[in-house]
């Protein structure tokens, strides 16, 4: 049975490999269909579609939209979106602008901690309009200040750490609405990241389902078997579609590979058709 991967990042956001390189990795991993889901930007989709035609890989137009839930980020994936939608692109441009305002303040805080880093260095490394904390982490790695992106976040960049700076984000319900209005199916990304209790997650899913949430990311690189089972049960409880993906980023998550995650991930190909049908009916 073929595998799919509906959660991938490229250099258009915080991934370290180009769209073409990610597509090539997917072909090597035996992936039959995938979604490029860069953060708050869809610029990689045209190149992915073109490469997909050449490599015989179906490309689902996708995105990962950042939102705010109880003081922390919560991500909503969107599938089969109209990636040319003007309103969606304007909304995402505002989210990216929020990063541009925040990033220099993060760099300033790092400078105040005695770390020699400039925002020009971060932008040069990113090479894209969508610059974020993972790019700052990579500069810290290149300067040997930290040994990994995880260390950069744990020591400096994560919420509550000394260089963290907040930014304005929509509520999860708004992110769901944005995706619906662009013709897509909204899906809760990596539910294990949601900072709430098991009961809180059930409540949140019920609330978001009422606002148009269509699915939950059950299969994910770092989910344990028990978590996968738990999220499958939640999908059934709330009548949500089941999706999955590696959340491949490249250098900032070096243990995660396209299509296979940490080695044991296999998102079944059969999950794609219900998602496609839901999008057609939307």
Secondary structure by P-SEA (a helix, b strand, c coil): cbbbbcbbbcccccccccaaaaaaaaaaacccbbbbcccccccaaaaaaaaaaaacccccccbbbbbbcccbbbbbbbcccccccaaaaaaaaaaaaaaaacaaaaaaaaaaacccccaaaaaaaaccccccaaaaaaaaaaacccccaaaaaacccccccccbbbbbbbcaaaaaaaaaaabbbbbbcccccccccaaaaaaaaaaaaaacccccccccccccaaaaaaaaaaaaaabbbbbccccccccccccccccccccccccccaaaaaaaaaaaac
